[in-house]
Amino acid sequence: MFTPRPIGFVRSPYKRAAEIPKGIGAKHTAEGVIEILPDFQTGLKDVEGFSHLFVLWVFDRVEGFSLLATPPSDNRQHGVFATRSPRRPNPIGLTVVELVARLESQLRVRGIDMLDGTPVLDIKPYLSSVPNQLLRRGWLAEAEARANT
Ligand SMILES: C[S@@+](CC[C@H](N)C(=O)[O-])C[C@H]1O[C@@H](n2cnc3c(N)ncnc32)[C@H](O)[C@@H]1O
């Protein structure tokens, strides 16, 4: 395999997990900055042409994992791989953010759900290719329907 190393860190307004919106209808509109380390800055060439980015990052403040999770959006248990639980065998987070601006090694982004200081593993352009009518939202659609009745 390989040994992951951070390419940068997130500067986030969230210092504690409790501050991050969760559950059905939660909106992630907070702005933050992804600071890329000098060794990797060249890798940002042309990134500003993309409106949205995938950010892969580390749940660095979680210990251990559980193969079953009860997400804040439901009161039922689901397999960890059917959720976005932080407590997973490989503690890797994936967030789609809007790129607001790039200033040299800093990416100002909107839509973060990471804690301040979170290590970033990778960044890729977000290119959505799945038509809406083909998307199925699994247990989440059912939980949303129950919440609305
Ligand atoms: C439900 S996870 C989803 C993260 C990402 N969007 C994903 O799908 O992989 C988001 C939660 O992870 C937790 N979190 C954020 N940053 C973290 C970090 N650095 N270490 C551990 N937990 C973190 C917070 O509780 C936050 O509400």
The ligand as an ORCA input file, in Angstrom:
! r2SCAN-3c Opt
* xyz 0 1
  C     -20.664     12.826      9.127
  S     -18.964     13.241      8.815
  C     -19.015     13.495      7.073
  C     -17.706     13.977      6.563
  C     -17.564     13.930      5.064
  N     -18.478     14.834      4.399
  C     -17.730     12.529      4.556
  O     -18.799     12.213      4.035
  O     -16.792     11.737      4.658
  C     -18.829     14.894      9.411
  C     -18.557     14.888     10.881
  O     -17.244     14.431     11.101
  C     -16.750     14.971     12.295
  N     -15.420     15.523     12.039
  C     -15.083     16.600     11.295
  N     -13.764     16.773     11.273
  C     -13.227     15.764     12.006
  C     -11.898     15.380     12.338
  N     -10.847     16.066     11.922
  N     -11.734     14.279     13.113
  C     -12.787     13.568     13.554
  N     -14.079     13.876     13.274
  C     -14.296     14.962     12.502
  C     -17.745     16.029     12.760
  O     -18.529     15.432     13.774
  C     -18.600     16.255     11.519
  O     -19.917     16.620     11.850
*
